[in-house]
């Protein structure tokens, strides 16, 4: 029986090793809700969030739900962030009767919507964009301040835009890294905030904000950088220029004080856009022809999504937007010249199924041998 135990042990080890390292394959489902709809987020229930006809909206079970967060008859806006507790951060951008464009940020929870206001206190165009929200209902984003900056046409002064947090009816300015502009992109469950801010040299840099302090995350070879998201484990994703020229930018993950290039290619642009609680990262990179191709990064490996869908279906996976904790990916894709929003669903690989079936068969055979021997 020594040989049988050795073979069984090896087979079981193979069964459980394959899913940990092999890239999953994906089925592709087109989202057909109309040409004026734009979906950018997917939650753990599979509900999509974004905009419909310019209004903030969601899509589930074949139905589009328009939120109407403001009284504007013809806005341009949409949902920018969601929390697992059900908070929805959105914005609407519209033109006033005086022909001044204005953006407002909103927080919706349990059917009630709150307008966030702005860091600035007067004048026109007090723009606020809500970009992130956590389970406590704290919203982060960017808002126009009352800080004047040089430039702009006569009669239309320019004002600095700063990152903010909004909680319990109060908005707080997070400042910058020494420049005039900043924007918060995301906040995790612990309240740690990431985004992008200008430093004193007018260079954009990714930042982390915690314990009341904004810290520069750095960049590859001193280049510019931006942070797009952070998960509850504190992993931060974004994009950084390869050098000070900024000609090529690469997707990164930041952990343990260091930026790691995700490996799309040093000569072509890439960007990491979303990360889930499992540490799976989605993004996109330019191919040799300059066209975007979506990717997933997990277990230290980057996989182009085109290569893990049914090749006979002729899908080209373009920009990715969101990944939920079940691995469902929201993306743009094209098939035989027809393009639109799709949901990619992970499926077990055929090799994994074969190994599992073989293992179950061997387990049954060994059980029968033991019963017969008894």
N, C-alpha and C positions, 0 to 999 in steps of 0.2 A: 504493500500500500504506500510505501515511501514515494514511488514514482508517481502514483495518482495524486498524492497530496502536493507534490512539487508542481505538477502540471496544473492542478486546480489553483494553487496559489499564484502561479504566473498569469493564468488567465484572468483571475479576479483582479490582480494588480493592473493588467492591461485595460480591463473594463472601466476601472475608475480613473485611470490616468488619462485616457483619451479625451473625455469631456473637459478636463482642466486645461488642455493645451491646444486642442484642435479648434479652428474657427468654426462657428456654427454656420449653417446655411440658412437662407431666408426665403420665405414666400412673400410675394408682392401683391398688395391690394390697392387699386386706384381709388382715390377719394373723389367722388363726383358730386359736388355740391353747387357748382356754378362758377362762371368765369370771374365773378366779382368777389369771390371768397378767397381768403388767404389764411391758412392754418400754420401755426408756428410752434405749438406746444402740445404734448400728449401727456395726460396724467396716468396714474396707475390703474385707473378703471378703463383706460382706452379712450376717454373723451378728448376731443381736440379743441384747442382754443386759438383765437386769432381775431379775424374780422370778417364781416359780411356786409357788402354794400357800404363800407366805410364805418360801420358800427362795430363796437366790441361784441364778440359772439363766441358761442361754443357749438360743438357738433357731436351728437351721440345718438345711437340707435336710429340713424337715418333722418334725424331732425336737427335743423339749425335753430339755435336759440339766440336771438338778438337781445342784447342787454339794455340798450338805451341809457347809458350812464349819465348823459346830459340832455338838455333840452334843445341842443343844436339840431336843426332839420337836415343838415348835410355835412356831417363831420368826416374827417379822415383820421382813423385811429384803430386801436385794437388792443387785445390783451397782451401784455408783455411778460407776465410772470404769474405763477400759481403756487400755492403752498399745499402740502398734503392735508392740512386742516381745513382747506376749502376757501382760503383767501384768494382773491383775484385782483391783481394790480394791472391797471390799464391806463390809456391816455386817449385823448381826442384832440385833434388839431383842426382848427377852423378859422374862418375869417369873420371879423366883427363888422358892424355897420360902418365903422370908420376905416374899413379895409386894412386893419392891422391884424396880421396873423397871430394866433394865440394858441398855446397848447396847455391843456389841463391834465393833471394826473388824478387818478381815482383809486380808491380801495373799496372793493365789494366783498361783503361777508354776510352769510345768512339772509340774502335777499336785500340787504341794505347797502347803499352806496354813499361814500363820503368823498367830497372833493378835497384834495390835499392842500390847496393853496400854493404859495410860492415863498421863496426866501426873500424876494424883493417886496417892497411895501407900497410902491406907487408907479404911475406911468402906465405905458402900454406894453403889450407883449411880455407879460410875466410868465414865461414858459416854464412848465414843469412836466417832466417825463418820469413816470414810475417804471422802473426797470426790474425790480426784484422784491420779493416778499417772503417772510419765513412763517413758521407755524404759530408764532406769537403775534402775527399781524403787523410786524414792523416792516415798513416799506422803505426801499432805497431807490435812488435815481439821481436826476440832475435837475437843477432849477436856476432860473435867472436871479441874480442878486441885484443890489443897488450900487455895486462897486463899478464905477466908471472906468473904462479902458480906452486907450487912444484909438482913433480911426472912426470910420463910418461916415456916411454922407451927412451934410448939414441938415439939422432938424431931426436926425435919427441917431441919437447917441448910442454907443455900444456899452453893454454891461457884461460883467463877468458871469459865467455859469459855473456853479459849484455842485459837488456831490452833496447829498443830504440823506438823513434818516427821518422818518415820520413815524411817531408812536404816540398813542393816546392823545391825539389832537395837536401834537406839537412837532414842528419841523426844526431840525438842527443842521447847521452848516458844518460839513466835515473839512472844509478848507482844501488846500492843494499841497503839492510838493515844492512850492516856491514860485510857481507860475500863476497864471490867471484863470485856468480852467481845470475842472475835474468832473468826473461822472462815476457814480457807483453802479455796478452792473448786477451784483447779486449779494445775498446775505444767507448764511446758513443757520441751523438751529441754535447754535451757540451765540449768535449775534455777530459773528465775524463777517466783515464786509470786504469785498474786492471790487476793483474798478480800474480806472485810468485817470492819471492826473499829470499836468505839466509840471516839470521841475523848473529851476531858476534859469536854465538854458533853453527854455521853450520846447523842451523835448518831452514827448508823451511817454509815460512809464506806468507799468502795471503797479498797483498798490494793494496792500492789505491794511485794513483799519481794525484795530482791536485795542481794548484798554485805553480808549481815548486818544490813540496815536495812529497817524498814517505813516506807513513804512514803504519805501521803494523796494519792489521785488527784483529789480535789476533787469537785464536783457542780455542776449547773446552778444558777446564782443562789444559791449557798450552801446548797442543799438536801442531803438525805441521799442516799447512793448505795451501790451494791453492785456487785462484780465477779463475773462468773459463769465466765469462761473466758479463756484466753490461748493463742495458737498459737505455733509456733516462730519466726515472724517478729516476735513481740512485740506483735501486735495484741491489745488487751484489749476485752472486751465486757461489758455489764452494763446497769444501770438506774439512773437518778437522778431524784429529785424535781425538778419544774420550779422550785420555790421553797421557802422555809423552811417553808411550811405543809404540804408533802408531799401535797397533795390530788391532784395528777396526776404520774405518773412516766413517764419516757420512756426507751426503749432507746437505748444509745449504743455507739460504738466509740471507743476511746482510742488515739491515735497521735501521735507527735511532741509530747508534752506537752499535748495538748488533747483534750477530750471533743467528739465530734460527734454530734448528734442524728440518728438514722437516718431521721426524717421521717414517722413514722406519723401524727402529729397532735398539736399542742400541747395539745389539750383532752381527749385520751383516753389512758388508760394503755397502755403497751407495754413489752416486755421482750425483750432479746436473750439467748438461752440457750446457743447453741453456735456455734463457728467452726471451719472446717477449715483445712488448710494452704494452700488457694488463696485464703483470705480471704473465702469465702462465709459469710454469717451467717444463721442462722435464729432466729426468735422468734415472738412473737404480740402482738396488740394488741386492745383492745376496740373493737367497732363502735358505731354510734349507739345500739344497744339494750343495750350492755354485754356482748355476747357475744364471746368470743375468736375471732379469725381469725388463722391462721398466715401468716407472711411469710418471704420470702428477701430479703436485701440483698446486692447485688453490683454491681461497676462503678459505685458511687456511687448506685445506684438501689434503691428498695424496691418490691417487687412482692407484692401479696396473692396467696397461693397459690390461692385460689378462682378467680382470673381466668385461670389458666394450666393448668387441667385441662379435660377435655372437658365443656362446659356441658350436654350432653344427659344426662350421667350423674348430675347433681344432687348432686355431692359438695360438702359444706361442710367445709373444712379448719380444724380448731380449733387446739389447742395443738400446737406443734412441740417436739421433744425433742433431736434429734441429726441431724447431717449428716456424711457421710463424705467422703473426698477424691475420690470419684467423683461427688459430688453427690446421692447417695441420701439422702432425708430421711425420718426416722421421726417420725410425727405421730399425733394423734387426729383422726378425721373422722367425719362423719355423712352418711348417704345415705337419704333418704326415711324418716327417723326411726330408722334403725338406726345405732348408733355403735360405734366400735372403733378399734383401732390399725391404721395403714396405713403402707405404704412408698411414697413418691413417687419415681418414676424419671424423670430428664430424658430427653426425646426431641428430635431435631432438629425445628426448626420447618418447616412446609410451604414457607414462603417461601424458607428456606435451601436445601431440596432443589431447589426450582424453579430458583433462581439457579445452583446447582451444576450441574444438568443442562443448563441453557442454556449455561453456560460450557464444559462438556465438549463440547457440540455445536459451539460456535463454534471451540474449539481444533481439533477434527477437521476442520471446514470450512477453516480457515486452513492446516492441514497439507496437505490435499488441494490447495489452491490453489498452495502452494509447490511441491509435487511436480509438479503439472501445468506450472507455469511453468518448472521445471527441464528 
